[in-house]
Amino acid sequence: MFRQLFPKVILDTDAMVLTDGRVTTAGAAMAQLDMMLSIIARHAGPDLADSCARFLLLDQRQSQSRYMALSFLAAADERVSRAERWARARLHRTFSISELAKAAGLGARTFARRCERATGLSPVRFVQKLRVDKAMELLETTRFSLGEIAEKVGYSDPSTLRKLLHRERTSGARASRAVRK
């Protein structure tokens, strides 16, 4: 929806705070805190920003994308929202993008366009994000092994899930470093 309203603005959903010259912007539920720490780090140094974060009992959130409400974005398009609900109910098994599109009542190409427009993600990345988010939730809330979690989110090979989790964490770390610059 943001991209539709502001097509000339480059939207980076992997960063919670961005600085472009003298302008700093922030998004997400706790954006004012993230922006405050970014400004402190830029003008007074990262050590003071870390001290402030500890004093305020703030966690080190690495990436907005992990907290991004994919359901909220998908809700911008009822068909994409329908596909998201269908996919979440079937994360434990393998399914094709054609099946997902069919569940939304659309052809694969139409679904791909609408998914990209609503969420900013291709259908494959959309499903991967759903699976990775669920895997991260299971990692944080259960004692399941990575192999068990991979199975529960539709990956027969835990190494595939490991690579996706690493990519998610790496993109979050890059965003965190960008905030501290």
VMD Tcl script that builds the backbone (N, CA, C; Angstrom):
set m [mol new atoms 543]
animate dup $m
set s [atomselect $m all]
$s set {name element resname resid chain x y z} {
  {N N MET 1 A 0.822 -1.175 0.000}
  {CA C MET 1 A 0.000 0.000 0.000}
  {C C MET 1 A 0.880 1.258 0.000}
  {N N PHE 2 A 1.953 1.241 0.809}
  {CA C PHE 2 A 2.875 2.368 0.861}
  {C C PHE 2 A 3.454 2.632 -0.522}
  {N N ARG 3 A 3.872 1.543 -1.199}
  {CA C ARG 3 A 4.461 1.698 -2.532}
  {C C ARG 3 A 3.475 2.298 -3.520}
  {N N GLN 4 A 2.194 1.957 -3.364}
  {CA C GLN 4 A 1.184 2.533 -4.254}
  {C C GLN 4 A 1.000 4.020 -3.978}
  {N N LEU 5 A 0.987 4.386 -2.709}
  {CA C LEU 5 A 0.763 5.779 -2.355}
  {C C LEU 5 A 1.974 6.667 -2.637}
  {N N PHE 6 A 3.182 6.092 -2.487}
  {CA C PHE 6 A 4.414 6.871 -2.644}
  {C C PHE 6 A 5.390 6.129 -3.567}
  {N N PRO 7 A 5.083 6.048 -4.860}
  {CA C PRO 7 A 5.900 5.246 -5.772}
  {C C PRO 7 A 7.333 5.739 -5.942}
  {N N LYS 8 A 7.613 7.003 -5.663}
  {CA C LYS 8 A 8.963 7.537 -5.844}
  {C C LYS 8 A 9.852 7.314 -4.626}
  {N N VAL 9 A 9.259 6.864 -3.526}
  {CA C VAL 9 A 10.021 6.641 -2.298}
  {C C VAL 9 A 10.562 5.223 -2.297}
  {N N ILE 10 A 11.836 5.063 -1.955}
  {CA C ILE 10 A 12.430 3.736 -1.849}
  {C C ILE 10 A 12.136 3.221 -0.444}
  {N N LEU 11 A 11.343 2.162 -0.358}
  {CA C LEU 11 A 10.940 1.579 0.918}
  {C C LEU 11 A 11.840 0.402 1.246}
  {N N ASP 12 A 12.516 0.451 2.378}
  {CA C ASP 12 A 13.383 -0.638 2.834}
  {C C ASP 12 A 12.755 -1.248 4.070}
  {N N THR 13 A 12.043 -2.360 3.902}
  {CA C THR 13 A 11.341 -2.988 5.025}
  {C C THR 13 A 12.273 -3.774 5.931}
  {N N ASP 14 A 13.551 -3.878 5.580}
  {CA C ASP 14 A 14.500 -4.596 6.418}
  {C C ASP 14 A 15.193 -3.692 7.430}
  {N N ALA 15 A 14.942 -2.413 7.377}
  {CA C ALA 15 A 15.599 -1.489 8.300}
  {C C ALA 15 A 14.541 -0.742 9.110}
  {N N MET 16 A 14.764 -0.652 10.413}
  {CA C MET 16 A 13.803 0.051 11.258}
  {C C MET 16 A 14.060 1.548 11.244}
  {N N VAL 17 A 15.311 1.953 11.083}
  {CA C VAL 17 A 15.657 3.371 11.045}
  {C C VAL 17 A 16.594 3.582 9.868}
  {N N LEU 18 A 16.313 4.594 9.070}
  {CA C LEU 18 A 17.162 4.917 7.932}
  {C C LEU 18 A 17.546 6.388 7.981}
  {N N THR 19 A 18.798 6.664 7.639}
  {CA C THR 19 A 19.265 8.041 7.579}
  {C C THR 19 A 19.726 8.316 6.160}
  {N N ASP 20 A 19.227 9.404 5.592}
  {CA C ASP 20 A 19.605 9.839 4.260}
  {C C ASP 20 A 20.020 11.303 4.397}
  {N N GLY 21 A 21.311 11.529 4.456}
  {CA C GLY 21 A 21.801 12.887 4.688}
  {C C GLY 21 A 21.409 13.355 6.076}
  {N N ARG 22 A 20.693 14.462 6.135}
  {CA C ARG 22 A 20.291 15.019 7.427}
  {C C ARG 22 A 18.933 14.520 7.890}
  {N N VAL 23 A 18.278 13.678 7.085}
  {CA C VAL 23 A 16.937 13.205 7.422}
  {C C VAL 23 A 17.010 11.777 7.935}
  {N N THR 24 A 16.391 11.541 9.087}
  {CA C THR 24 A 16.283 10.208 9.660}
  {C C THR 24 A 14.807 9.867 9.758}
  {N N THR 25 A 14.452 8.662 9.296}
  {CA C THR 25 A 13.067 8.213 9.364}
  {C C THR 25 A 13.007 6.875 10.089}
  {N N ALA 26 A 11.840 6.594 10.643}
  {CA C ALA 26 A 11.662 5.335 11.359}
  {C C ALA 26 A 10.254 4.824 11.134}
  {N N GLY 27 A 10.110 3.527 11.225}
  {CA C GLY 27 A 8.803 2.898 11.116}
  {C C GLY 27 A 8.729 1.760 12.109}
  {N N ALA 28 A 7.558 1.261 12.394}
  {CA C ALA 28 A 7.298 0.143 13.303}
  {C C ALA 28 A 6.726 0.656 14.612}
  {N N ALA 29 A 6.270 -0.272 15.420}
  {CA C ALA 29 A 5.552 0.077 16.648}
  {C C ALA 29 A 6.385 0.901 17.616}
  {N N MET 30 A 7.651 0.609 17.755}
  {CA C MET 30 A 8.517 1.311 18.704}
  {C C MET 30 A 9.488 2.233 17.967}
  {N N ALA 31 A 9.049 2.793 16.868}
  {CA C ALA 31 A 9.923 3.561 15.988}
  {C C ALA 31 A 10.582 4.743 16.677}
  {N N GLN 32 A 9.862 5.429 17.543}
  {CA C GLN 32 A 10.449 6.607 18.183}
  {C C GLN 32 A 11.651 6.212 19.039}
  {N N LEU 33 A 11.602 5.061 19.680}
  {CA C LEU 33 A 12.747 4.610 20.478}
  {C C LEU 33 A 13.923 4.226 19.588}
  {N N ASP 34 A 13.619 3.529 18.498}
  {CA C ASP 34 A 14.676 3.147 17.570}
  {C C ASP 34 A 15.349 4.380 16.971}
  {N N MET 35 A 14.533 5.361 16.597}
  {CA C MET 35 A 15.095 6.576 16.014}
  {C C MET 35 A 15.919 7.336 17.055}
  {N N MET 36 A 15.431 7.402 18.290}
  {CA C MET 36 A 16.172 8.086 19.353}
  {C C MET 36 A 17.554 7.445 19.531}
  {N N LEU 37 A 17.594 6.117 19.589}
  {CA C LEU 37 A 18.882 5.437 19.766}
  {C C LEU 37 A 19.785 5.649 18.557}
  {N N SER 38 A 19.208 5.690 17.367}
  {CA C SER 38 A 19.999 5.935 16.165}
  {C C SER 38 A 20.627 7.323 16.201}
  {N N ILE 39 A 19.854 8.310 16.599}
  {CA C ILE 39 A 20.366 9.686 16.662}
  {C C ILE 39 A 21.442 9.798 17.740}
  {N N ILE 40 A 21.229 9.159 18.887}
  {CA C ILE 40 A 22.242 9.167 19.948}
  {C C ILE 40 A 23.528 8.515 19.445}
  {N N ALA 41 A 23.386 7.376 18.769}
  {CA C ALA 41 A 24.573 6.674 18.253}
  {C C ALA 41 A 25.317 7.537 17.243}
  {N N ARG 42 A 24.589 8.243 16.386}
  {CA C ARG 42 A 25.225 9.056 15.349}
  {C C ARG 42 A 25.940 10.264 15.945}
  {N N HIS 43 A 25.313 10.895 16.937}
  {CA C HIS 43 A 25.875 12.139 17.464}
  {C C HIS 43 A 26.724 11.971 18.716}
  {N N ALA 44 A 26.468 10.926 19.497}
  {CA C ALA 44 A 27.206 10.758 20.756}
  {C C ALA 44 A 27.944 9.431 20.833}
  {N N GLY 45 A 27.758 8.572 19.837}
  {CA C GLY 45 A 28.488 7.319 19.791}
  {C C GLY 45 A 27.643 6.106 20.172}
  {N N PRO 46 A 28.014 4.944 19.617}
  {CA C PRO 46 A 27.248 3.721 19.853}
  {C C PRO 46 A 27.285 3.255 21.311}
  {N N ASP 47 A 28.354 3.568 22.038}
  {CA C ASP 47 A 28.416 3.137 23.439}
  {C C ASP 47 A 27.328 3.804 24.275}
  {N N LEU 48 A 27.143 5.103 24.071}
  {CA C LEU 48 A 26.085 5.801 24.807}
  {C C LEU 48 A 24.708 5.277 24.383}
  {N N ALA 49 A 24.529 5.004 23.099}
  {CA C ALA 49 A 23.252 4.464 22.624}
  {C C ALA 49 A 22.981 3.105 23.267}
  {N N ASP 50 A 24.009 2.257 23.351}
  {CA C ASP 50 A 23.843 0.951 24.000}
  {C C ASP 50 A 23.510 1.119 25.481}
  {N N SER 51 A 24.158 2.061 26.143}
  {CA C SER 51 A 23.863 2.318 27.560}
  {C C SER 51 A 22.422 2.781 27.745}
  {N N CYS 52 A 21.962 3.655 26.869}
  {CA C CYS 52 A 20.576 4.122 26.932}
  {C C CYS 52 A 19.607 2.957 26.723}
  {N N ALA 53 A 19.918 2.110 25.766}
  {CA C ALA 53 A 19.051 0.957 25.494}
  {C C ALA 53 A 18.978 0.047 26.712}
  {N N ARG 54 A 20.123 -0.201 27.353}
  {CA C ARG 54 A 20.127 -1.043 28.552}
  {C C ARG 54 A 19.350 -0.375 29.684}
  {N N PHE 55 A 19.552 0.935 29.865}
  {CA C PHE 55 A 18.861 1.668 30.915}
  {C C PHE 55 A 17.347 1.629 30.708}
  {N N LEU 56 A 16.928 1.731 29.455}
  {CA C LEU 56 A 15.504 1.723 29.136}
  {C C LEU 56 A 14.950 0.307 28.961}
  {N N LEU 57 A 15.816 -0.697 29.132}
  {CA C LEU 57 A 15.438 -2.101 28.987}
  {C C LEU 57 A 14.897 -2.409 27.592}
  {N N LEU 58 A 15.562 -1.875 26.589}
  {CA C LEU 58 A 15.177 -2.131 25.206}
  {C C LEU 58 A 15.997 -3.282 24.658}
  {N N ASP 59 A 15.347 -4.134 23.891}
  {CA C ASP 59 A 16.085 -5.234 23.268}
  {C C ASP 59 A 16.794 -4.722 22.019}
  {N N GLN 60 A 17.674 -5.537 21.487}
  {CA C GLN 60 A 18.388 -5.191 20.259}
  {C C GLN 60 A 17.623 -5.757 19.073}
  {N N ARG 61 A 16.576 -5.093 18.643}
  {CA C ARG 61 A 15.803 -5.563 17.503}
  {C C ARG 61 A 16.631 -5.335 16.258}
  {N N GLN 62 A 16.801 -6.387 15.502}
  {CA C GLN 62 A 17.714 -6.323 14.374}
  {C C GLN 62 A 17.051 -5.911 13.066}
  {N N SER 63 A 15.795 -6.234 12.894}
  {CA C SER 63 A 15.192 -5.987 11.603}
  {C C SER 63 A 13.698 -5.794 11.735}
  {N N GLN 64 A 13.196 -4.813 11.068}
  {CA C GLN 64 A 11.760 -4.587 11.073}
  {C C GLN 64 A 11.036 -5.707 10.347}
  {N N SER 65 A 11.666 -6.309 9.360}
  {CA C SER 65 A 10.971 -7.312 8.570}
  {C C SER 65 A 10.492 -8.475 9.417}
  {N N ARG 66 A 11.241 -8.800 10.461}
  {CA C ARG 66 A 10.817 -9.891 11.315}
  {C C ARG 66 A 9.536 -9.546 12.053}
  {N N TYR 67 A 9.342 -8.289 12.368}
  {CA C TYR 67 A 8.171 -7.856 13.117}
  {C C TYR 67 A 7.061 -7.340 12.214}
  {N N MET 68 A 7.369 -7.249 10.943}
  {CA C MET 68 A 6.386 -6.724 10.017}
  {C C MET 68 A 5.167 -7.634 10.013}
  {N N ALA 69 A 4.010 -7.063 10.137}
  {CA C ALA 69 A 2.776 -7.831 10.160}
  {C C ALA 69 A 2.408 -8.203 8.730}
  {N N LEU 70 A 2.892 -9.358 8.297}
  {CA C LEU 70 A 2.635 -9.805 6.935}
  {C C LEU 70 A 1.130 -9.924 6.707}
  {N N SER 71 A 0.402 -10.336 7.736}
  {CA C SER 71 A -1.056 -10.438 7.613}
  {C C SER 71 A -1.663 -9.077 7.317}
  {N N PHE 72 A -1.142 -8.041 7.962}
  {CA C PHE 72 A -1.655 -6.694 7.735}
  {C C PHE 72 A -1.422 -6.272 6.288}
  {N N LEU 73 A -0.214 -6.541 5.785}
  {CA C LEU 73 A 0.087 -6.187 4.398}
  {C C LEU 73 A -0.791 -6.977 3.432}
  {N N ALA 74 A -0.923 -8.275 3.703}
  {CA C ALA 74 A -1.726 -9.122 2.824}
  {C C ALA 74 A -3.187 -8.685 2.831}
  {N N ALA 75 A -3.645 -8.122 3.947}
  {CA C ALA 75 A -5.041 -7.690 4.052}
  {C C ALA 75 A -5.381 -6.584 3.062}
  {N N ALA 76 A -4.365 -5.938 2.498}
  {CA C ALA 76 A -4.613 -4.899 1.493}
  {C C ALA 76 A -5.276 -5.495 0.257}
  {N N ASP 77 A -5.159 -6.799 0.101}
  {CA C ASP 77 A -5.779 -7.491 -1.032}
  {C C ASP 77 A -6.449 -8.753 -0.486}
  {N N GLU 78 A -7.768 -8.833 -0.576}
  {CA C GLU 78 A -8.510 -9.965 0.003}
  {C C GLU 78 A -8.038 -11.302 -0.542}
  {N N ARG 79 A -7.686 -11.351 -1.820}
  {CA C ARG 79 A -7.236 -12.626 -2.403}
  {C C ARG 79 A -5.884 -13.041 -1.830}
  {N N VAL 80 A -4.986 -12.088 -1.633}
  {CA C VAL 80 A -3.679 -12.385 -1.040}
  {C C VAL 80 A -3.878 -12.796 0.417}
  {N N SER 81 A -4.786 -12.145 1.094}
  {CA C SER 81 A -5.101 -12.498 2.478}
  {C C SER 81 A -5.651 -13.924 2.551}
  {N N ARG 82 A -6.505 -14.269 1.620}
  {CA C ARG 82 A -7.048 -15.633 1.567}
  {C C ARG 82 A -5.921 -16.643 1.348}
  {N N ALA 83 A -5.002 -16.314 0.439}
  {CA C ALA 83 A -3.860 -17.200 0.176}
  {C C ALA 83 A -2.981 -17.335 1.414}
  {N N GLU 84 A -2.784 -16.231 2.128}
  {CA C GLU 84 A -1.962 -16.288 3.342}
  {C C GLU 84 A -2.581 -17.224 4.372}
  {N N ARG 85 A -3.895 -17.103 4.605}
  {CA C ARG 85 A -4.567 -17.995 5.567}
  {C C ARG 85 A -4.451 -19.451 5.128}
  {N N TRP 86 A -4.629 -19.697 3.839}
  {CA C TRP 86 A -4.526 -21.048 3.303}
  {C C TRP 86 A -3.114 -21.598 3.522}
  {N N ALA 87 A -2.105 -20.777 3.223}
  {CA C ALA 87 A -0.706 -21.216 3.368}
  {C C ALA 87 A -0.358 -21.481 4.829}
  {N N ARG 88 A -0.748 -20.579 5.733}
  {CA C ARG 88 A -0.442 -20.780 7.156}
  {C C ARG 88 A -1.004 -22.104 7.672}
  {N N ALA 89 A -2.158 -22.482 7.189}
  {CA C ALA 89 A -2.766 -23.738 7.621}
  {C C ALA 89 A -2.043 -24.956 7.051}
  {N N ARG 90 A -1.170 -24.738 6.077}
  {CA C ARG 90 A -0.484 -25.848 5.406}
  {C C ARG 90 A 1.037 -25.718 5.409}
  {N N LEU 91 A 1.571 -24.917 6.303}
  {CA C LEU 91 A 3.028 -24.716 6.326}
  {C C LEU 91 A 3.781 -26.020 6.523}
  {N N HIS 92 A 3.165 -26.982 7.160}
  {CA C HIS 92 A 3.825 -28.253 7.454}
  {C C HIS 92 A 4.030 -29.123 6.214}
  {N N ARG 93 A 3.422 -28.764 5.117}
  {CA C ARG 93 A 3.575 -29.586 3.907}
  {C C ARG 93 A 4.051 -28.741 2.725}
  {N N THR 94 A 4.521 -29.423 1.720}
  {CA C THR 94 A 4.974 -28.757 0.512}
  {C C THR 94 A 3.767 -28.468 -0.376}
  {N N PHE 95 A 3.730 -27.293 -0.942}
  {CA C PHE 95 A 2.694 -26.959 -1.915}
  {C C PHE 95 A 3.307 -26.012 -2.940}
  {N N SER 96 A 2.689 -25.981 -4.090}
  {CA C SER 96 A 3.218 -25.144 -5.174}
  {C C SER 96 A 2.582 -23.756 -5.131}
  {N N ILE 97 A 3.224 -22.845 -5.810}
  {CA C ILE 97 A 2.673 -21.488 -5.929}
  {C C ILE 97 A 1.380 -21.549 -6.741}
  {N N SER 98 A 1.289 -22.470 -7.682}
  {CA C SER 98 A 0.044 -22.640 -8.445}
  {C C SER 98 A -1.105 -23.051 -7.527}
  {N N GLU 99 A -0.833 -23.951 -6.578}
  {CA C GLU 99 A -1.862 -24.341 -5.608}
  {C C GLU 99 A -2.269 -23.151 -4.743}
  {N N LEU 100 A -1.286 -22.359 -4.339}
  {CA C LEU 100 A -1.549 -21.180 -3.521}
  {C C LEU 100 A -2.416 -20.182 -4.298}
  {N N ALA 101 A -2.068 -19.960 -5.541}
  {CA C ALA 101 A -2.841 -19.044 -6.386}
  {C C ALA 101 A -4.268 -19.562 -6.562}
  {N N LYS 102 A -4.397 -20.845 -6.768}
  {CA C LYS 102 A -5.724 -21.453 -6.925}
  {C C LYS 102 A -6.554 -21.269 -5.652}
  {N N ALA 103 A -5.911 -21.424 -4.495}
  {CA C ALA 103 A -6.611 -21.223 -3.224}
  {C C ALA 103 A -7.111 -19.787 -3.092}
  {N N ALA 104 A -6.418 -18.865 -3.730}
  {CA C ALA 104 A -6.822 -17.459 -3.714}
  {C C ALA 104 A -7.853 -17.167 -4.803}
  {N N GLY 105 A -8.099 -18.158 -5.652}
  {CA C GLY 105 A -9.049 -17.961 -6.736}
  {C C GLY 105 A -8.475 -17.173 -7.891}
  {N N LEU 106 A -7.157 -17.276 -8.076}
  {CA C LEU 106 A -6.477 -16.510 -9.125}
  {C C LEU 106 A -5.557 -17.415 -9.927}
  {N N GLY 107 A -5.191 -16.956 -11.104}
  {CA C GLY 107 A -4.152 -17.616 -11.872}
  {C C GLY 107 A -2.796 -17.285 -11.254}
  {N N ALA 108 A -1.794 -18.085 -11.554}
  {CA C ALA 108 A -0.469 -17.913 -10.941}
  {C C ALA 108 A 0.133 -16.537 -11.238}
  {N N ARG 109 A 0.047 -16.067 -12.483}
  {CA C ARG 109 A 0.642 -14.764 -12.832}
  {C C ARG 109 A -0.111 -13.602 -12.175}
  {N N THR 110 A -1.425 -13.685 -12.148}
  {CA C THR 110 A -2.218 -12.635 -11.504}
  {C C THR 110 A -1.937 -12.615 -10.010}
  {N N PHE 111 A -1.864 -13.814 -9.419}
  {CA C PHE 111 A -1.558 -13.879 -7.992}
  {C C PHE 111 A -0.177 -13.282 -7.714}
  {N N ALA 112 A 0.803 -13.593 -8.551}
  {CA C ALA 112 A 2.160 -13.064 -8.356}
  {C C ALA 112 A 2.153 -11.535 -8.371}
  {N N ARG 113 A 1.449 -10.939 -9.327}
  {CA C ARG 113 A 1.368 -9.471 -9.398}
  {C C ARG 113 A 0.693 -8.891 -8.158}
  {N N ARG 114 A -0.405 -9.506 -7.748}
  {CA C ARG 114 A -1.160 -8.979 -6.601}
  {C C ARG 114 A -0.401 -9.193 -5.293}
  {N N CYS 115 A 0.296 -10.299 -5.174}
  {CA C CYS 115 A 1.101 -10.571 -3.977}
  {C C CYS 115 A 2.220 -9.549 -3.861}
  {N N GLU 116 A 2.907 -9.305 -4.961}
  {CA C GLU 116 A 4.000 -8.316 -4.982}
  {C C GLU 116 A 3.487 -6.920 -4.639}
  {N N ARG 117 A 2.332 -6.561 -5.203}
  {CA C ARG 117 A 1.761 -5.242 -4.961}
  {C C ARG 117 A 1.330 -5.093 -3.490}
  {N N ALA 118 A 0.743 -6.136 -2.905}
  {CA C ALA 118 A 0.229 -6.050 -1.532}
  {C C ALA 118 A 1.320 -6.164 -0.478}
  {N N THR 119 A 2.320 -7.024 -0.720}
  {CA C THR 119 A 3.302 -7.310 0.329}
  {C C THR 119 A 4.719 -6.874 0.009}
  {N N GLY 120 A 4.987 -6.596 -1.271}
  {CA C GLY 120 A 6.350 -6.272 -1.671}
  {C C GLY 120 A 7.211 -7.504 -1.849}
  {N N LEU 121 A 6.590 -8.685 -1.787}
  {CA C LEU 121 A 7.321 -9.939 -1.903}
  {C C LEU 121 A 6.786 -10.769 -3.060}
  {N N SER 122 A 7.680 -11.510 -3.703}
  {CA C SER 122 A 7.230 -12.475 -4.709}
  {C C SER 122 A 6.482 -13.584 -3.968}
  {N N PRO 123 A 5.662 -14.375 -4.653}
  {CA C PRO 123 A 4.977 -15.471 -3.965}
  {C C PRO 123 A 5.927 -16.442 -3.262}
  {N N VAL 124 A 7.055 -16.739 -3.885}
  {CA C VAL 124 A 8.015 -17.655 -3.246}
  {C C VAL 124 A 8.557 -17.033 -1.962}
  {N N ARG 125 A 8.968 -15.761 -2.028}
  {CA C ARG 125 A 9.480 -15.087 -0.821}
  {C C ARG 125 A 8.386 -14.940 0.237}
  {N N PHE 126 A 7.159 -14.714 -0.203}
  {CA C PHE 126 A 6.014 -14.610 0.696}
  {C C PHE 126 A 5.862 -15.895 1.512}
  {N N VAL 127 A 5.874 -17.032 0.829}
  {CA C VAL 127 A 5.741 -18.321 1.519}
  {C C VAL 127 A 6.973 -18.586 2.385}
  {N N GLN 128 A 8.160 -18.279 1.872}
  {CA C GLN 128 A 9.373 -18.458 2.677}
  {C C GLN 128 A 9.289 -17.632 3.958}
  {N N LYS 129 A 8.812 -16.404 3.857}
  {CA C LYS 129 A 8.704 -15.552 5.037}
  {C C LYS 129 A 7.723 -16.139 6.037}
  {N N LEU 130 A 6.603 -16.642 5.563}
  {CA C LEU 130 A 5.651 -17.294 6.468}
  {C C LEU 130 A 6.314 -18.468 7.185}
  {N N ARG 131 A 7.059 -19.276 6.428}
  {CA C ARG 131 A 7.716 -20.456 7.008}
  {C C ARG 131 A 8.819 -20.051 7.992}
  {N N VAL 132 A 9.637 -19.086 7.616}
  {CA C VAL 132 A 10.733 -18.642 8.484}
  {C C VAL 132 A 10.195 -17.992 9.757}
  {N N ASP 133 A 9.168 -17.167 9.634}
  {CA C ASP 133 A 8.568 -16.558 10.825}
  {C C ASP 133 A 8.055 -17.620 11.784}
  {N N LYS 134 A 7.388 -18.637 11.248}
  {CA C LYS 134 A 6.879 -19.727 12.098}
  {C C LYS 134 A 8.046 -20.497 12.715}
  {N N ALA 135 A 9.085 -20.739 11.936}
  {CA C ALA 135 A 10.258 -21.449 12.450}
  {C C ALA 135 A 10.911 -20.657 13.583}
  {N N MET 136 A 11.038 -19.350 13.409}
  {CA C MET 136 A 11.640 -18.522 14.456}
  {C C MET 136 A 10.784 -18.548 15.723}
  {N N GLU 137 A 9.491 -18.512 15.539}
  {CA C GLU 137 A 8.589 -18.608 16.697}
  {C C GLU 137 A 8.789 -19.936 17.424}
  {N N LEU 138 A 8.880 -21.032 16.666}
  {CA C LEU 138 A 9.085 -22.354 17.274}
  {C C LEU 138 A 10.454 -22.459 17.942}
  {N N LEU 139 A 11.474 -21.855 17.340}
  {CA C LEU 139 A 12.807 -21.854 17.956}
  {C C LEU 139 A 12.792 -21.145 19.306}
  {N N GLU 140 A 12.024 -20.064 19.389}
  {CA C GLU 140 A 11.978 -19.269 20.613}
  {C C GLU 140 A 11.044 -19.829 21.668}
  {N N THR 141 A 10.062 -20.634 21.276}
  {CA C THR 141 A 9.030 -21.044 22.225}
  {C C THR 141 A 8.966 -22.539 22.505}
  {N N THR 142 A 9.790 -23.327 21.804}
  {CA C THR 142 A 9.757 -24.778 22.018}
  {C C THR 142 A 11.173 -25.316 22.187}
  {N N ARG 143 A 11.250 -26.575 22.455}
  {CA C ARG 143 A 12.547 -27.258 22.533}
  {C C ARG 143 A 12.757 -28.196 21.346}
  {N N PHE 144 A 11.996 -28.002 20.286}
  {CA C PHE 144 A 12.145 -28.828 19.097}
  {C C PHE 144 A 13.522 -28.602 18.487}
  {N N SER 145 A 14.061 -29.651 17.898}
  {CA C SER 145 A 15.326 -29.522 17.174}
  {C C SER 145 A 15.064 -28.794 15.862}
  {N N LEU 146 A 16.132 -28.324 15.235}
  {CA C LEU 146 A 15.986 -27.640 13.957}
  {C C LEU 146 A 15.360 -28.581 12.928}
  {N N GLY 147 A 15.722 -29.861 12.973}
  {CA C GLY 147 A 15.136 -30.840 12.056}
  {C C GLY 147 A 13.638 -30.975 12.254}
  {N N GLU 148 A 13.201 -31.008 13.518}
  {CA C GLU 148 A 11.767 -31.108 13.798}
  {C C GLU 148 A 11.035 -29.847 13.346}
  {N N ILE 149 A 11.652 -28.711 13.594}
  {CA C ILE 149 A 11.036 -27.442 13.189}
  {C C ILE 149 A 10.962 -27.363 11.667}
  {N N ALA 150 A 12.035 -27.758 10.999}
  {CA C ALA 150 A 12.038 -27.740 9.533}
  {C C ALA 150 A 10.865 -28.558 9.004}
  {N N GLU 151 A 10.650 -29.717 9.588}
  {CA C GLU 151 A 9.544 -30.575 9.174}
  {C C GLU 151 A 8.194 -29.886 9.405}
  {N N LYS 152 A 8.048 -29.218 10.531}
  {CA C LYS 152 A 6.786 -28.556 10.886}
  {C C LYS 152 A 6.478 -27.353 10.006}
  {N N VAL 153 A 7.496 -26.790 9.366}
  {CA C VAL 153 A 7.262 -25.632 8.491}
  {C C VAL 153 A 7.473 -25.971 7.014}
  {N N GLY 154 A 7.488 -27.264 6.694}
  {CA C GLY 154 A 7.456 -27.666 5.288}
  {C C GLY 154 A 8.781 -27.871 4.594}
  {N N TYR 155 A 9.886 -27.972 5.340}
  {CA C TYR 155 A 11.177 -28.231 4.716}
  {C C TYR 155 A 11.645 -29.628 5.103}
  {N N SER 156 A 11.899 -30.462 4.101}
  {CA C SER 156 A 12.358 -31.824 4.380}
  {C C SER 156 A 13.838 -31.834 4.763}
  {N N ASP 157 A 14.550 -30.811 4.351}
  {CA C ASP 157 A 15.984 -30.725 4.644}
  {C C ASP 157 A 16.247 -29.546 5.582}
  {N N PRO 158 A 16.709 -29.814 6.806}
  {CA C PRO 158 A 16.965 -28.725 7.757}
  {C C PRO 158 A 17.980 -27.704 7.250}
  {N N SER 159 A 18.866 -28.108 6.329}
  {CA C SER 159 A 19.873 -27.161 5.844}
  {C C SER 159 A 19.218 -26.027 5.045}
  {N N THR 160 A 18.116 -26.312 4.368}
  {CA C THR 160 A 17.394 -25.259 3.649}
  {C C THR 160 A 16.873 -24.229 4.638}
  {N N LEU 161 A 16.251 -24.711 5.714}
  {CA C LEU 161 A 15.748 -23.801 6.733}
  {C C LEU 161 A 16.895 -23.041 7.379}
  {N N ARG 162 A 17.996 -23.721 7.647}
  {CA C ARG 162 A 19.158 -23.056 8.258}
  {C C ARG 162 A 19.644 -21.899 7.387}
  {N N LYS 163 A 19.708 -22.114 6.068}
  {CA C LYS 163 A 20.144 -21.058 5.142}
  {C C LYS 163 A 19.179 -19.873 5.162}
  {N N LEU 164 A 17.877 -20.168 5.174}
  {CA C LEU 164 A 16.882 -19.087 5.203}
  {C C LEU 164 A 16.937 -18.321 6.521}
  {N N LEU 165 A 17.116 -19.028 7.627}
  {CA C LEU 165 A 17.245 -18.355 8.925}
  {C C LEU 165 A 18.495 -17.489 8.954}
  {N N HIS 166 A 19.573 -18.001 8.388}
  {CA C HIS 166 A 20.821 -17.233 8.329}
  {C C HIS 166 A 20.622 -15.972 7.487}
  {N N ARG 167 A 19.941 -16.115 6.350}
  {CA C ARG 167 A 19.677 -14.957 5.488}
  {C C ARG 167 A 18.839 -13.929 6.238}
  {N N GLU 168 A 17.834 -14.378 6.978}
  {CA C GLU 168 A 16.976 -13.473 7.744}
  {C C GLU 168 A 17.797 -12.730 8.800}
  {N N ARG 169 A 18.648 -13.448 9.503}
  {CA C ARG 169 A 19.473 -12.821 10.542}
  {C C ARG 169 A 20.531 -11.910 9.939}
  {N N THR 170 A 21.100 -12.301 8.804}
  {CA C THR 170 A 22.122 -11.483 8.146}
  {C C THR 170 A 21.522 -10.173 7.666}
  {N N SER 171 A 20.333 -10.229 7.074}
  {CA C SER 171 A 19.714 -8.981 6.611}
  {C C SER 171 A 19.382 -8.099 7.802}
  {N N GLY 172 A 19.022 -8.702 8.931}
  {CA C GLY 172 A 18.774 -7.933 10.150}
  {C C GLY 172 A 20.038 -7.309 10.693}
  {N N ALA 173 A 21.138 -8.018 10.622}
  {CA C ALA 173 A 22.419 -7.491 11.104}
  {C C ALA 173 A 22.883 -6.329 10.234}
  {N N ARG 174 A 22.678 -6.453 8.902}
  {CA C ARG 174 A 23.038 -5.356 8.001}
  {C C ARG 174 A 22.231 -4.108 8.344}
  {N N ALA 175 A 20.954 -4.298 8.612}
  {CA C ALA 175 A 20.099 -3.163 8.960}
  {C C ALA 175 A 20.567 -2.538 10.260}
  {N N SER 176 A 20.965 -3.374 11.214}
  {CA C SER 176 A 21.438 -2.857 12.504}
  {C C SER 176 A 22.726 -2.042 12.318}
  {N N ARG 177 A 23.635 -2.536 11.470}
  {CA C ARG 177 A 24.877 -1.802 11.220}
  {C C ARG 177 A 24.578 -0.482 10.528}
  {N N ALA 178 A 23.599 -0.478 9.610}
  {CA C ALA 178 A 23.231 0.760 8.915}
  {C C ALA 178 A 22.685 1.781 9.900}
  {N N VAL 179 A 21.956 1.316 10.889}
  {CA C VAL 179 A 21.391 2.220 11.892}
  {C C VAL 179 A 22.495 2.853 12.706}
  {N N ARG 180 A 23.545 2.108 12.995}
  {CA C ARG 180 A 24.630 2.616 13.852}
  {C C ARG 180 A 25.601 3.523 13.135}
  {N N LYS 181 A 25.552 3.557 11.805}
  {CA C LYS 181 A 26.485 4.415 11.046}
  {C C LYS 181 A 26.089 5.849 11.135}
}
mol reanalyze $m
mol bondsrecalc $m
mol representation Tube
mol addrep $m
